[in-house]
Amino acid sequence: MVPAAKLVSLTSTSAEFVFAGRFEGRQVFWQCQLQCLASVAQASRQTSQRQFIEILPCSESQQKEKPTLRIRVGLNVPEINPGVIEKTIIMIRNYKRLQIGRHEYGESFEFSLD
């Protein structure tokens, strides 16, 4: 069961969903795009990829309206399913030092572009 998320779209390689969380000490809504790392490699035509979290900056109008932040996450998983979505939400909610920008972590994975 996904903890209080609104699913926008779901395929085997990506998902878009919105959920509540915290960022820099304030309550926000995360608009998340989650992708399998293999599909990121395919789309970028780059065989070497690292897992990542990328928080995109808000426009001034977004900051004045609802506090909604866009976040992209790339994970080395074979497919996106409700369990992966749930773990991603928990990871983002538990990560205390999130910052604007792209943050890569872990080892580099190699993918075929066939």
Backbone atoms as SQL, in Angstrom:
CREATE TABLE atoms (id INTEGER PRIMARY KEY, chain TEXT, resi INTEGER, resn TEXT, atom TEXT, x REAL, y REAL, z REAL);
INSERT INTO atoms VALUES
  (1, 'A', 1, 'MET', 'N', 0.840, -1.194, 0.000),
  (2, 'A', 1, 'MET', 'CA', 0.000, 0.000, 0.000),
  (3, 'A', 1, 'MET', 'C', 0.879, 1.250, 0.000),
  (4, 'A', 2, 'VAL', 'N', 0.653, 2.131, -0.957),
  (5, 'A', 2, 'VAL', 'CA', 1.447, 3.354, -1.070),
  (6, 'A', 2, 'VAL', 'C', 0.941, 4.368, -0.048),
  (7, 'A', 3, 'PRO', 'N', 1.837, 4.911, 0.808),
  (8, 'A', 3, 'PRO', 'CA', 1.407, 5.820, 1.870),
  (9, 'A', 3, 'PRO', 'C', 0.961, 7.187, 1.344),
  (10, 'A', 4, 'ALA', 'N', -0.335, 7.393, 1.259),
  (11, 'A', 4, 'ALA', 'CA', -0.939, 8.697, 0.929),
  (12, 'A', 4, 'ALA', 'C', -0.331, 9.361, -0.303),
  (13, 'A', 5, 'ALA', 'N', -0.342, 8.640, -1.406),
  (14, 'A', 5, 'ALA', 'CA', 0.152, 9.194, -2.663),
  (15, 'A', 5, 'ALA', 'C', -0.972, 9.183, -3.684),
  (16, 'A', 6, 'LYS', 'N', -0.945, 10.178, -4.554),
  (17, 'A', 6, 'LYS', 'CA', -1.899, 10.221, -5.656),
  (18, 'A', 6, 'LYS', 'C', -1.132, 9.825, -6.914),
  (19, 'A', 7, 'LEU', 'N', -1.485, 8.675, -7.461),
  (20, 'A', 7, 'LEU', 'CA', -0.826, 8.163, -8.650),
  (21, 'A', 7, 'LEU', 'C', -1.369, 8.883, -9.878),
  (22, 'A', 8, 'VAL', 'N', -0.471, 9.448, -10.675),
  (23, 'A', 8, 'VAL', 'CA', -0.846, 10.159, -11.901),
  (24, 'A', 8, 'VAL', 'C', -0.699, 9.232, -13.104),
  (25, 'A', 9, 'SER', 'N', 0.410, 8.496, -13.173),
  (26, 'A', 9, 'SER', 'CA', 0.615, 7.531, -14.257),
  (27, 'A', 9, 'SER', 'C', 1.577, 6.447, -13.784),
  (28, 'A', 10, 'LEU', 'N', 1.441, 5.266, -14.399),
  (29, 'A', 10, 'LEU', 'CA', 2.293, 4.141, -14.032),
  (30, 'A', 10, 'LEU', 'C', 2.503, 3.256, -15.250),
  (31, 'A', 11, 'THR', 'N', 3.776, 2.982, -15.567),
  (32, 'A', 11, 'THR', 'CA', 4.146, 1.978, -16.555),
  (33, 'A', 11, 'THR', 'C', 5.175, 1.073, -15.884),
  (34, 'A', 12, 'SER', 'N', 5.649, 0.093, -16.610),
  (35, 'A', 12, 'SER', 'CA', 6.641, -0.808, -16.012),
  (36, 'A', 12, 'SER', 'C', 7.989, -0.130, -15.797),
  (37, 'A', 13, 'THR', 'N', 8.235, 1.017, -16.493),
  (38, 'A', 13, 'THR', 'CA', 9.539, 1.679, -16.369),
  (39, 'A', 13, 'THR', 'C', 9.476, 3.068, -15.738),
  (40, 'A', 14, 'SER', 'N', 8.266, 3.578, -15.481),
  (41, 'A', 14, 'SER', 'CA', 8.177, 4.913, -14.868),
  (42, 'A', 14, 'SER', 'C', 6.846, 5.099, -14.149),
  (43, 'A', 15, 'ALA', 'N', 6.847, 6.073, -13.275),
  (44, 'A', 15, 'ALA', 'CA', 5.621, 6.445, -12.555),
  (45, 'A', 15, 'ALA', 'C', 5.677, 7.927, -12.251),
  (46, 'A', 16, 'GLU', 'N', 4.520, 8.533, -12.227),
  (47, 'A', 16, 'GLU', 'CA', 4.387, 9.903, -11.743),
  (48, 'A', 16, 'GLU', 'C', 3.345, 9.888, -10.643),
  (49, 'A', 17, 'PHE', 'N', 3.672, 10.552, -9.537),
  (50, 'A', 17, 'PHE', 'CA', 2.768, 10.576, -8.391),
  (51, 'A', 17, 'PHE', 'C', 3.059, 11.795, -7.541),
  (52, 'A', 18, 'VAL', 'N', 2.100, 12.156, -6.688),
  (53, 'A', 18, 'VAL', 'CA', 2.215, 13.312, -5.802),
  (54, 'A', 18, 'VAL', 'C', 2.003, 12.816, -4.373),
  (55, 'A', 19, 'PHE', 'N', 2.823, 13.327, -3.458),
  (56, 'A', 19, 'PHE', 'CA', 2.673, 12.956, -2.049),
  (57, 'A', 19, 'PHE', 'C', 3.174, 14.090, -1.168),
  (58, 'A', 20, 'ALA', 'N', 2.728, 14.097, 0.073),
  (59, 'A', 20, 'ALA', 'CA', 3.123, 15.123, 1.037),
  (60, 'A', 20, 'ALA', 'C', 4.432, 14.724, 1.717),
  (61, 'A', 21, 'GLY', 'N', 5.219, 15.737, 2.063),
  (62, 'A', 21, 'GLY', 'CA', 6.469, 15.507, 2.769),
  (63, 'A', 21, 'GLY', 'C', 7.012, 16.824, 3.293),
  (64, 'A', 22, 'ARG', 'N', 8.283, 16.822, 3.645),
  (65, 'A', 22, 'ARG', 'CA', 8.920, 18.030, 4.165),
  (66, 'A', 22, 'ARG', 'C', 10.146, 18.356, 3.319),
  (67, 'A', 23, 'PHE', 'N', 10.429, 19.668, 3.219),
  (68, 'A', 23, 'PHE', 'CA', 11.627, 20.137, 2.545),
  (69, 'A', 23, 'PHE', 'C', 12.062, 21.420, 3.221),
  (70, 'A', 24, 'GLU', 'N', 13.309, 21.435, 3.666),
  (71, 'A', 24, 'GLU', 'CA', 13.877, 22.587, 4.359),
  (72, 'A', 24, 'GLU', 'C', 12.980, 23.072, 5.493),
  (73, 'A', 25, 'GLY', 'N', 12.471, 22.120, 6.265),
  (74, 'A', 25, 'GLY', 'CA', 11.699, 22.442, 7.456),
  (75, 'A', 25, 'GLY', 'C', 10.248, 22.837, 7.238),
  (76, 'A', 26, 'ARG', 'N', 9.762, 22.767, 6.004),
  (77, 'A', 26, 'ARG', 'CA', 8.359, 23.130, 5.776),
  (78, 'A', 26, 'ARG', 'C', 7.633, 22.014, 5.051),
  (79, 'A', 27, 'GLN', 'N', 6.338, 21.974, 5.234),
  (80, 'A', 27, 'GLN', 'CA', 5.492, 20.977, 4.599),
  (81, 'A', 27, 'GLN', 'C', 5.335, 21.318, 3.117),
  (82, 'A', 28, 'VAL', 'N', 5.540, 20.323, 2.246),
  (83, 'A', 28, 'VAL', 'CA', 5.425, 20.520, 0.803),
  (84, 'A', 28, 'VAL', 'C', 4.696, 19.325, 0.185),
  (85, 'A', 29, 'PHE', 'N', 4.328, 19.498, -1.064),
  (86, 'A', 29, 'PHE', 'CA', 3.876, 18.382, -1.877),
  (87, 'A', 29, 'PHE', 'C', 4.982, 18.091, -2.881),
  (88, 'A', 30, 'TRP', 'N', 5.328, 16.812, -3.001),
  (89, 'A', 30, 'TRP', 'CA', 6.321, 16.378, -3.973),
  (90, 'A', 30, 'TRP', 'C', 5.587, 15.883, -5.209),
  (91, 'A', 31, 'GLN', 'N', 5.938, 16.419, -6.361),
  (92, 'A', 31, 'GLN', 'CA', 5.444, 15.934, -7.648),
  (93, 'A', 31, 'GLN', 'C', 6.593, 15.104, -8.210),
  (94, 'A', 32, 'CYS', 'N', 6.492, 13.783, -8.101),
  (95, 'A', 32, 'CYS', 'CA', 7.622, 12.892, -8.353),
  (96, 'A', 32, 'CYS', 'C', 7.515, 12.174, -9.693),
  (97, 'A', 33, 'GLN', 'N', 8.623, 12.144, -10.406),
  (98, 'A', 33, 'GLN', 'CA', 8.769, 11.320, -11.604),
  (99, 'A', 33, 'GLN', 'C', 9.825, 10.272, -11.262),
  (100, 'A', 34, 'LEU', 'N', 9.419, 9.023, -11.212),
  (101, 'A', 34, 'LEU', 'CA', 10.290, 7.904, -10.852),
  (102, 'A', 34, 'LEU', 'C', 10.546, 7.071, -12.099),
  (103, 'A', 35, 'GLN', 'N', 11.822, 6.734, -12.348),
  (104, 'A', 35, 'GLN', 'CA', 12.177, 5.974, -13.539),
  (105, 'A', 35, 'GLN', 'C', 13.149, 4.850, -13.212),
  (106, 'A', 36, 'CYS', 'N', 13.051, 3.756, -13.962),
  (107, 'A', 36, 'CYS', 'CA', 14.074, 2.714, -13.919),
  (108, 'A', 36, 'CYS', 'C', 15.334, 3.291, -14.553),
  (109, 'A', 37, 'LEU', 'N', 16.462, 3.006, -13.965),
  (110, 'A', 37, 'LEU', 'CA', 17.721, 3.541, -14.473),
  (111, 'A', 37, 'LEU', 'C', 17.994, 3.085, -15.911),
  (112, 'A', 38, 'ALA', 'N', 17.583, 1.878, -16.262),
  (113, 'A', 38, 'ALA', 'CA', 17.778, 1.390, -17.633),
  (114, 'A', 38, 'ALA', 'C', 17.035, 2.262, -18.636),
  (115, 'A', 39, 'SER', 'N', 15.852, 2.726, -18.288),
  (116, 'A', 39, 'SER', 'CA', 15.102, 3.587, -19.211),
  (117, 'A', 39, 'SER', 'C', 15.726, 4.979, -19.295),
  (118, 'A', 40, 'VAL', 'N', 16.341, 5.448, -18.205),
  (119, 'A', 40, 'VAL', 'CA', 17.073, 6.716, -18.234),
  (120, 'A', 40, 'VAL', 'C', 18.255, 6.583, -19.189),
  (121, 'A', 41, 'ALA', 'N', 18.980, 5.457, -19.114),
  (122, 'A', 41, 'ALA', 'CA', 20.115, 5.213, -20.002),
  (123, 'A', 41, 'ALA', 'C', 19.650, 5.192, -21.453),
  (124, 'A', 42, 'GLN', 'N', 18.551, 4.523, -21.708),
  (125, 'A', 42, 'GLN', 'CA', 18.021, 4.430, -23.073),
  (126, 'A', 42, 'GLN', 'C', 17.646, 5.811, -23.608),
  (127, 'A', 43, 'ALA', 'N', 16.941, 6.598, -22.807),
  (128, 'A', 43, 'ALA', 'CA', 16.486, 7.929, -23.241),
  (129, 'A', 43, 'ALA', 'C', 17.658, 8.887, -23.446),
  (130, 'A', 44, 'SER', 'N', 18.680, 8.786, -22.605),
  (131, 'A', 44, 'SER', 'CA', 19.823, 9.706, -22.697),
  (132, 'A', 44, 'SER', 'C', 20.901, 9.194, -23.641),
  (133, 'A', 45, 'ARG', 'N', 20.791, 7.925, -24.051),
  (134, 'A', 45, 'ARG', 'CA', 21.793, 7.275, -24.905),
  (135, 'A', 45, 'ARG', 'C', 23.160, 7.222, -24.231),
  (136, 'A', 46, 'GLN', 'N', 23.151, 7.134, -22.886),
  (137, 'A', 46, 'GLN', 'CA', 24.389, 7.012, -22.111),
  (138, 'A', 46, 'GLN', 'C', 24.346, 5.683, -21.374),
  (139, 'A', 47, 'THR', 'N', 25.314, 4.804, -21.662),
  (140, 'A', 47, 'THR', 'CA', 25.287, 3.457, -21.098),
  (141, 'A', 47, 'THR', 'C', 25.603, 3.421, -19.608),
  (142, 'A', 48, 'SER', 'N', 26.391, 4.359, -19.117),
  (143, 'A', 48, 'SER', 'CA', 26.788, 4.378, -17.708),
  (144, 'A', 48, 'SER', 'C', 25.888, 5.338, -16.926),
  (145, 'A', 49, 'GLN', 'N', 25.245, 4.814, -15.873),
  (146, 'A', 49, 'GLN', 'CA', 24.317, 5.616, -15.067),
  (147, 'A', 49, 'GLN', 'C', 24.510, 5.322, -13.585),
  (148, 'A', 50, 'ARG', 'N', 24.291, 6.347, -12.775),
  (149, 'A', 50, 'ARG', 'CA', 24.242, 6.182, -11.321),
  (150, 'A', 50, 'ARG', 'C', 22.845, 6.542, -10.861),
  (151, 'A', 51, 'GLN', 'N', 22.405, 5.947, -9.762),
  (152, 'A', 51, 'GLN', 'CA', 21.113, 6.302, -9.202),
  (153, 'A', 51, 'GLN', 'C', 21.130, 7.777, -8.815),
  (154, 'A', 52, 'PHE', 'N', 19.962, 8.425, -8.852),
  (155, 'A', 52, 'PHE', 'CA', 19.948, 9.853, -8.571),
  (156, 'A', 52, 'PHE', 'C', 18.620, 10.310, -7.983),
  (157, 'A', 53, 'ILE', 'N', 18.711, 11.459, -7.328),
  (158, 'A', 53, 'ILE', 'CA', 17.567, 12.256, -6.902),
  (159, 'A', 53, 'ILE', 'C', 17.828, 13.648, -7.442),
  (160, 'A', 54, 'GLU', 'N', 16.869, 14.211, -8.141),
  (161, 'A', 54, 'GLU', 'CA', 17.026, 15.558, -8.692),
  (162, 'A', 54, 'GLU', 'C', 15.812, 16.393, -8.298),
  (163, 'A', 55, 'ILE', 'N', 16.067, 17.435, -7.512),
  (164, 'A', 55, 'ILE', 'CA', 15.003, 18.349, -7.091),
  (165, 'A', 55, 'ILE', 'C', 15.121, 19.600, -7.936),
  (166, 'A', 56, 'LEU', 'N', 14.052, 19.908, -8.629),
  (167, 'A', 56, 'LEU', 'CA', 14.045, 21.056, -9.527),
  (168, 'A', 56, 'LEU', 'C', 13.564, 22.293, -8.783),
  (169, 'A', 57, 'PRO', 'N', 14.178, 23.441, -9.029),
  (170, 'A', 57, 'PRO', 'CA', 13.787, 24.660, -8.312),
  (171, 'A', 57, 'PRO', 'C', 12.367, 25.101, -8.681),
  (172, 'A', 58, 'CYS', 'N', 11.714, 25.748, -7.726),
  (173, 'A', 58, 'CYS', 'CA', 10.366, 26.295, -7.931),
  (174, 'A', 58, 'CYS', 'C', 10.469, 27.653, -8.605),
  (175, 'A', 59, 'SER', 'N', 9.450, 27.970, -9.367),
  (176, 'A', 59, 'SER', 'CA', 9.345, 29.345, -9.863),
  (177, 'A', 59, 'SER', 'C', 8.792, 30.195, -8.722),
  (178, 'A', 60, 'GLU', 'N', 8.910, 31.506, -8.834),
  (179, 'A', 60, 'GLU', 'CA', 8.390, 32.388, -7.778),
  (180, 'A', 60, 'GLU', 'C', 6.897, 32.198, -7.587),
  (181, 'A', 61, 'SER', 'N', 6.155, 32.006, -8.681),
  (182, 'A', 61, 'SER', 'CA', 4.702, 31.837, -8.544),
  (183, 'A', 61, 'SER', 'C', 4.377, 30.547, -7.805),
  (184, 'A', 62, 'GLN', 'N', 5.178, 29.480, -8.028),
  (185, 'A', 62, 'GLN', 'CA', 4.950, 28.236, -7.303),
  (186, 'A', 62, 'GLN', 'C', 5.221, 28.409, -5.816),
  (187, 'A', 63, 'GLN', 'N', 6.224, 29.198, -5.466),
  (188, 'A', 63, 'GLN', 'CA', 6.555, 29.403, -4.061),
  (189, 'A', 63, 'GLN', 'C', 5.438, 30.154, -3.343),
  (190, 'A', 64, 'LYS', 'N', 4.748, 31.059, -4.057),
  (191, 'A', 64, 'LYS', 'CA', 3.676, 31.839, -3.439),
  (192, 'A', 64, 'LYS', 'C', 2.383, 31.049, -3.354),
  (193, 'A', 65, 'GLU', 'N', 2.198, 30.096, -4.269),
  (194, 'A', 65, 'GLU', 'CA', 0.996, 29.270, -4.259),
  (195, 'A', 65, 'GLU', 'C', 1.221, 28.089, -3.325),
  (196, 'A', 66, 'LYS', 'N', 0.720, 26.937, -3.703),
  (197, 'A', 66, 'LYS', 'CA', 0.942, 25.731, -2.924),
  (198, 'A', 66, 'LYS', 'C', 2.429, 25.380, -2.959),
  (199, 'A', 67, 'PRO', 'N', 3.004, 25.011, -1.832),
  (200, 'A', 67, 'PRO', 'CA', 4.415, 24.599, -1.849),
  (201, 'A', 67, 'PRO', 'C', 4.553, 23.217, -2.500),
  (202, 'A', 68, 'THR', 'N', 4.758, 23.200, -3.822),
  (203, 'A', 68, 'THR', 'CA', 4.908, 21.963, -4.571),
  (204, 'A', 68, 'THR', 'C', 6.266, 21.963, -5.250),
  (205, 'A', 69, 'LEU', 'N', 7.013, 20.893, -5.040),
  (206, 'A', 69, 'LEU', 'CA', 8.332, 20.751, -5.642),
  (207, 'A', 69, 'LEU', 'C', 8.331, 19.561, -6.594),
  (208, 'A', 70, 'ARG', 'N', 9.029, 19.718, -7.717),
  (209, 'A', 70, 'ARG', 'CA', 9.192, 18.604, -8.647),
  (210, 'A', 70, 'ARG', 'C', 10.478, 17.865, -8.305),
  (211, 'A', 71, 'ILE', 'N', 10.378, 16.537, -8.295),
  (212, 'A', 71, 'ILE', 'CA', 11.534, 15.706, -7.990),
  (213, 'A', 71, 'ILE', 'C', 11.576, 14.555, -8.987),
  (214, 'A', 72, 'ARG', 'N', 12.783, 14.293, -9.494),
  (215, 'A', 72, 'ARG', 'CA', 13.006, 13.152, -10.382),
  (216, 'A', 72, 'ARG', 'C', 13.885, 12.161, -9.645),
  (217, 'A', 73, 'VAL', 'N', 13.547, 10.872, -9.748),
  (218, 'A', 73, 'VAL', 'CA', 14.315, 9.830, -9.080),
  (219, 'A', 73, 'VAL', 'C', 14.593, 8.726, -10.092),
  (220, 'A', 74, 'GLY', 'N', 15.848, 8.317, -10.179),
  (221, 'A', 74, 'GLY', 'CA', 16.243, 7.195, -11.027),
  (222, 'A', 74, 'GLY', 'C', 16.816, 6.093, -10.162),
  (223, 'A', 75, 'LEU', 'N', 16.204, 4.913, -10.214),
  (224, 'A', 75, 'LEU', 'CA', 16.643, 3.786, -9.387),
  (225, 'A', 75, 'LEU', 'C', 16.982, 2.583, -10.256),
  (226, 'A', 76, 'ASN', 'N', 17.970, 1.832, -9.844),
  (227, 'A', 76, 'ASN', 'CA', 18.343, 0.614, -10.563),
  (228, 'A', 76, 'ASN', 'C', 17.441, -0.526, -10.103),
  (229, 'A', 77, 'VAL', 'N', 16.232, -0.515, -10.624),
  (230, 'A', 77, 'VAL', 'CA', 15.251, -1.565, -10.348),
  (231, 'A', 77, 'VAL', 'C', 14.777, -2.121, -11.691),
  (232, 'A', 78, 'PRO', 'N', 14.359, -3.399, -11.730),
  (233, 'A', 78, 'PRO', 'CA', 13.936, -3.977, -13.001),
  (234, 'A', 78, 'PRO', 'C', 12.597, -3.438, -13.507),
  (235, 'A', 79, 'GLU', 'N', 11.738, -3.013, -12.581),
  (236, 'A', 79, 'GLU', 'CA', 10.452, -2.442, -12.974),
  (237, 'A', 79, 'GLU', 'C', 9.912, -1.548, -11.867),
  (238, 'A', 80, 'ILE', 'N', 9.005, -0.657, -12.256),
  (239, 'A', 80, 'ILE', 'CA', 8.331, 0.205, -11.280),
  (240, 'A', 80, 'ILE', 'C', 7.014, -0.459, -10.924),
  (241, 'A', 81, 'ASN', 'N', 6.779, -0.608, -9.632),
  (242, 'A', 81, 'ASN', 'CA', 5.535, -1.205, -9.139),
  (243, 'A', 81, 'ASN', 'C', 5.170, -0.506, -7.829),
  (244, 'A', 82, 'PRO', 'N', 4.017, -0.803, -7.255),
  (245, 'A', 82, 'PRO', 'CA', 3.617, -0.118, -6.014),
  (246, 'A', 82, 'PRO', 'C', 4.630, -0.237, -4.881),
  (247, 'A', 83, 'GLY', 'N', 5.315, -1.370, -4.762),
  (248, 'A', 83, 'GLY', 'CA', 6.327, -1.529, -3.717),
  (249, 'A', 83, 'GLY', 'C', 7.505, -0.581, -3.897),
  (250, 'A', 84, 'VAL', 'N', 7.952, -0.404, -5.140),
  (251, 'A', 84, 'VAL', 'CA', 9.060, 0.517, -5.432),
  (252, 'A', 84, 'VAL', 'C', 8.622, 1.951, -5.159),
  (253, 'A', 85, 'ILE', 'N', 7.385, 2.283, -5.530),
  (254, 'A', 85, 'ILE', 'CA', 6.855, 3.629, -5.263),
  (255, 'A', 85, 'ILE', 'C', 6.814, 3.885, -3.763),
  (256, 'A', 86, 'GLU', 'N', 6.323, 2.927, -3.007),
  (257, 'A', 86, 'GLU', 'CA', 6.243, 3.084, -1.547),
  (258, 'A', 86, 'GLU', 'C', 7.624, 3.290, -0.929),
  (259, 'A', 87, 'LYS', 'N', 8.602, 2.493, -1.349),
  (260, 'A', 87, 'LYS', 'CA', 9.959, 2.629, -0.814),
  (261, 'A', 87, 'LYS', 'C', 10.579, 3.972, -1.196),
  (262, 'A', 88, 'THR', 'N', 10.264, 4.464, -2.399),
  (263, 'A', 88, 'THR', 'CA', 10.770, 5.764, -2.837),
  (264, 'A', 88, 'THR', 'C', 10.202, 6.884, -1.967),
  (265, 'A', 89, 'ILE', 'N', 8.904, 6.829, -1.695),
  (266, 'A', 89, 'ILE', 'CA', 8.273, 7.843, -0.836),
  (267, 'A', 89, 'ILE', 'C', 8.898, 7.827, 0.549),
  (268, 'A', 90, 'ILE', 'N', 9.079, 6.647, 1.107),
  (269, 'A', 90, 'ILE', 'CA', 9.685, 6.526, 2.438),
  (270, 'A', 90, 'ILE', 'C', 11.109, 7.084, 2.420),
  (271, 'A', 91, 'MET', 'N', 11.884, 6.761, 1.366),
  (272, 'A', 91, 'MET', 'CA', 13.260, 7.258, 1.251),
  (273, 'A', 91, 'MET', 'C', 13.283, 8.786, 1.225),
  (274, 'A', 92, 'ILE', 'N', 12.418, 9.386, 0.421),
  (275, 'A', 92, 'ILE', 'CA', 12.405, 10.852, 0.310),
  (276, 'A', 92, 'ILE', 'C', 11.954, 11.482, 1.620),
  (277, 'A', 93, 'ARG', 'N', 10.942, 10.920, 2.258),
  (278, 'A', 93, 'ARG', 'CA', 10.473, 11.472, 3.536),
  (279, 'A', 93, 'ARG', 'C', 11.516, 11.349, 4.633),
  (280, 'A', 94, 'ASN', 'N', 12.338, 10.302, 4.593),
  (281, 'A', 94, 'ASN', 'CA', 13.334, 10.086, 5.644),
  (282, 'A', 94, 'ASN', 'C', 14.650, 10.808, 5.404),
  (283, 'A', 95, 'TYR', 'N', 14.909, 11.226, 4.178),
  (284, 'A', 95, 'TYR', 'CA', 16.167, 11.887, 3.840),
  (285, 'A', 95, 'TYR', 'C', 16.101, 13.318, 4.352),
  (286, 'A', 96, 'LYS', 'N', 16.899, 13.658, 5.339),
  (287, 'A', 96, 'LYS', 'CA', 16.810, 14.955, 6.036),
  (288, 'A', 96, 'LYS', 'C', 17.546, 16.090, 5.338),
  (289, 'A', 97, 'ARG', 'N', 18.508, 15.781, 4.466),
  (290, 'A', 97, 'ARG', 'CA', 19.329, 16.838, 3.869),
  (291, 'A', 97, 'ARG', 'C', 19.116, 16.981, 2.367),
  (292, 'A', 98, 'LEU', 'N', 17.887, 16.890, 1.922),
  (293, 'A', 98, 'LEU', 'CA', 17.607, 17.091, 0.507),
  (294, 'A', 98, 'LEU', 'C', 17.891, 18.532, 0.120),
  (295, 'A', 99, 'GLN', 'N', 18.424, 18.727, -1.089),
  (296, 'A', 99, 'GLN', 'CA', 18.737, 20.063, -1.587),
  (297, 'A', 99, 'GLN', 'C', 18.337, 20.162, -3.051),
  (298, 'A', 100, 'ILE', 'N', 18.114, 21.386, -3.502),
  (299, 'A', 100, 'ILE', 'CA', 17.850, 21.637, -4.912),
  (300, 'A', 100, 'ILE', 'C', 19.046, 21.153, -5.723),
  (301, 'A', 101, 'GLY', 'N', 18.788, 20.507, -6.842),
  (302, 'A', 101, 'GLY', 'CA', 19.850, 20.042, -7.726),
  (303, 'A', 101, 'GLY', 'C', 19.825, 18.534, -7.883),
  (304, 'A', 102, 'ARG', 'N', 20.780, 18.049, -8.656),
  (305, 'A', 102, 'ARG', 'CA', 20.885, 16.610, -8.925),
  (306, 'A', 102, 'ARG', 'C', 21.945, 15.999, -8.023),
  (307, 'A', 103, 'HIS', 'N', 21.586, 14.914, -7.376),
  (308, 'A', 103, 'HIS', 'CA', 22.475, 14.226, -6.447),
  (309, 'A', 103, 'HIS', 'C', 22.556, 12.763, -6.873),
  (310, 'A', 104, 'GLU', 'N', 23.714, 12.334, -7.352),
  (311, 'A', 104, 'GLU', 'CA', 23.930, 10.955, -7.741),
  (312, 'A', 104, 'GLU', 'C', 24.578, 10.215, -6.578),
  (313, 'A', 105, 'TYR', 'N', 24.286, 8.941, -6.494),
  (314, 'A', 105, 'TYR', 'CA', 24.860, 8.169, -5.393),
  (315, 'A', 105, 'TYR', 'C', 25.043, 6.711, -5.804),
  (316, 'A', 106, 'GLY', 'N', 25.923, 6.042, -5.050),
  (317, 'A', 106, 'GLY', 'CA', 26.169, 4.622, -5.294),
  (318, 'A', 106, 'GLY', 'C', 27.072, 4.386, -6.485),
  (319, 'A', 107, 'GLU', 'N', 27.192, 3.113, -6.804),
  (320, 'A', 107, 'GLU', 'CA', 28.059, 2.720, -7.905),
  (321, 'A', 107, 'GLU', 'C', 27.435, 3.061, -9.248),
  (322, 'A', 108, 'SER', 'N', 28.258, 3.028, -10.272),
  (323, 'A', 108, 'SER', 'CA', 27.803, 3.270, -11.639),
  (324, 'A', 108, 'SER', 'C', 27.360, 1.935, -12.238),
  (325, 'A', 109, 'PHE', 'N', 26.241, 1.944, -12.955),
  (326, 'A', 109, 'PHE', 'CA', 25.705, 0.747, -13.594),
  (327, 'A', 109, 'PHE', 'C', 25.826, 0.894, -15.105),
  (328, 'A', 110, 'GLU', 'N', 26.135, -0.202, -15.781),
  (329, 'A', 110, 'GLU', 'CA', 26.285, -0.205, -17.234),
  (330, 'A', 110, 'GLU', 'C', 25.050, -0.850, -17.869),
  (331, 'A', 111, 'PHE', 'N', 24.543, -0.201, -18.930),
  (332, 'A', 111, 'PHE', 'CA', 23.349, -0.693, -19.620),
  (333, 'A', 111, 'PHE', 'C', 23.616, -0.786, -21.108),
  (334, 'A', 112, 'SER', 'N', 22.981, -1.755, -21.735),
  (335, 'A', 112, 'SER', 'CA', 23.047, -1.917, -23.184),
  (336, 'A', 112, 'SER', 'C', 21.999, -1.001, -23.809),
  (337, 'A', 113, 'LEU', 'N', 22.330, -0.405, -24.942),
  (338, 'A', 113, 'LEU', 'CA', 21.389, 0.493, -25.605),
  (339, 'A', 113, 'LEU', 'C', 20.683, -0.180, -26.784),
  (340, 'A', 114, 'ASP', 'N', 20.588, -1.491, -26.773),
  (341, 'A', 114, 'ASP', 'CA', 19.919, -2.217, -27.858),
  (342, 'A', 114, 'ASP', 'C', 18.464, -1.909, -27.937);
